[in-house]
């Protein structure tokens, strides 16, 4: 700790511009959206032909029909999900806009809340349902300490690595 405080810490500086940049990149000030998502995933085999894709689409349509008739999402996910969400009852978690790949991000933030949506990607078919969507506003001053810690932690690691590399060369 003494080494870090006396040798490395003076080498690390964080500017106001860096803090603001990180704040803006993380959605600060823009009223970033956050969505809670449930999902059912059906994996598409690498060598899938048209018949295989049609069978997967039919299976997903069957799952969607069960949801439309009032079945609980957790029950349907337990019966159909082939991905990691079977164990959680289809709960994928909370995501900010831009955290998901574009093919999933767009439907998650445009589909009506509570409405199941089918999304096809080259590797999987998804049945997604947004359970809630809200704006998350965090003022810059409220986020300053967290942002500083985030930048400082990564800079200290970089500086430590630089110092050790220089010591090895010497």
C-alpha positions in Angstrom: 0.0 0.0 0.0 2.9 2.4 0.8 4.4 1.6 -2.6 1.1 2.4 -4.3 0.5 5.6 -2.4 4.0 6.9 -2.7 5.1 5.7 -6.1 2.1 5.0 -8.3 -0.6 7.3 -7.0 1.3 10.5 -8.0 1.6 9.2 -11.6 -2.2 8.8 -11.9 -4.2 11.9 -12.8 -7.8 12.1 -13.8 -9.2 15.2 -15.6 -12.7 16.6 -15.5 -13.0 15.9 -19.2 -12.3 12.2 -18.7 -14.9 12.0 -16.0 -17.5 13.8 -18.2 -16.6 11.6 -21.2 -17.1 8.4 -19.2 -20.3 9.7 -17.8 -21.7 10.5 -21.2 -20.5 7.2 -22.7 -22.3 5.3 -19.9 -25.6 7.1 -20.7 -25.4 9.9 -18.2 -27.5 13.0 -18.8 -29.3 11.4 -21.6 -32.0 9.8 -19.6 -30.7 6.3 -20.5 -33.3 3.6 -20.7 -33.1 0.4 -18.8 -35.3 -2.7 -19.6 -36.0 -5.8 -17.6 -36.1 -8.7 -20.1 -37.3 -12.3 -20.1 -36.2 -14.7 -22.8 -36.4 -18.1 -24.3 -33.5 -19.2 -26.5 -33.5 -21.9 -29.2 -30.0 -22.6 -30.5 -29.6 -22.9 -34.3 -27.2 -25.6 -35.3 -24.3 -24.5 -37.5 -25.3 -26.8 -40.4 -29.1 -26.0 -40.1 -31.1 -26.3 -43.2 -34.5 -24.8 -44.0 -36.4 -27.7 -42.5 -34.5 -27.4 -39.2 -35.1 -23.7 -39.1 -38.8 -24.2 -39.8 -39.0 -26.8 -36.9 -37.3 -24.3 -34.6 -39.7 -21.5 -35.7 -42.7 -23.8 -35.1 -41.4 -24.6 -31.6 -41.0 -20.9 -30.8 -44.4 -20.2 -32.2 -45.8 -22.9 -29.9 -44.1 -21.3 -26.9 -45.5 -17.9 -27.9 -49.0 -19.3 -28.2 -48.7 -20.7 -24.7 -47.8 -17.2 -23.5 -50.6 -15.7 -25.4 -53.1 -18.0 -23.6 -51.9 -16.9 -20.2 -49.2 -19.4 -19.2 -46.5 -18.2 -16.9 -43.3 -17.2 -18.6 -41.3 -19.3 -16.2 -43.3 -22.4 -17.0 -42.9 -21.8 -20.8 -39.2 -21.1 -20.4 -38.7 -24.3 -18.4 -40.4 -26.3 -21.1 -38.8 -24.7 -24.2 -35.6 -22.8 -23.4 -32.4 -24.4 -24.7 -30.1 -21.7 -23.4 -28.9 -20.4 -20.1 -32.3 -18.9 -19.0 -34.1 -22.2 -18.3 -32.7 -22.3 -14.8 -33.9 -18.7 -14.0 -37.4 -19.2 -15.4 -36.5 -17.1 -18.5 -35.3 -14.1 -16.5 -32.4 -12.5 -18.5 -32.0 -9.5 -16.2 -31.8 -5.7 -16.7 -30.1 -4.1 -19.6 -29.3 -0.5 -20.6 -29.8 0.6 -24.2 -26.7 -0.4 -26.2 -25.6 -3.3 -23.9 -27.2 -6.0 -26.0 -26.2 -6.8 -29.6 -28.1 -4.6 -32.1 -30.3 -7.4 -33.3 -31.6 -7.8 -29.7 -31.3 -4.3 -28.4 -33.6 -2.8 -31.0 -36.6 -5.1 -30.3 -36.1 -4.8 -26.5 -36.3 -1.0 -26.6 -39.0 -0.7 -29.2 -41.5 -3.6 -28.5 -44.4 -2.8 -26.2 -43.9 -3.8 -22.6 -45.4 -7.3 -21.9 -45.7 -8.2 -25.6 -43.6 -11.3 -26.6 -41.4 -10.7 -29.7 -39.6 -13.3 -31.8 -36.1 -12.4 -32.9 -33.9 -14.4 -35.3 -30.2 -14.3 -35.3 -27.8 -16.6 -37.2 -27.0 -18.6 -34.0 -30.3 -18.6 -32.2 -34.0 -17.8 -32.2 -35.2 -15.7 -29.3 -38.6 -15.1 -27.8 -38.2 -12.0 -25.7 -40.6 -10.2 -23.4 -39.9 -6.8 -21.8 -41.4 -6.8 -18.3 -40.5 -3.2 -17.6 -38.7 -0.2 -19.2 -37.7 3.0 -17.5 -35.5 6.0 -17.8 -32.5 6.1 -15.5 -31.2 9.6 -14.8 -28.1 10.1 -12.8 -26.7 13.6 -12.3 -23.0 14.0 -13.0 -22.2 15.2 -9.5 -24.0 12.2 -8.0 -21.9 9.8 -10.2 -18.6 11.6 -9.8 -17.2 9.4 -7.0 -18.1 6.2 -8.8 -16.7 7.4 -12.1 -13.5 8.5 -10.4 -13.1 5.1 -8.7 -13.7 3.3 -12.0 -11.1 5.4 -13.9 -8.6 5.3 -11.0 -8.8 1.6 -10.6 -8.0 0.9 -14.3 -5.3 3.6 -14.4 -3.6 2.2 -11.2 -3.5 -1.2 -12.8 -2.0 0.2 -16.0 0.6 2.3 -14.1 1.6 -0.7 -11.9 2.1 -2.8 -15.0 4.2 0.0 -16.6 6.3 0.4 -13.5 7.0 -3.3 -13.2 7.8 -3.5 -16.9 10.3 -0.6 -16.5 11.8 -2.3 -13.4 12.2 -5.5 -15.3 14.0 -3.7 -18.2 16.3 -2.0 -15.8 
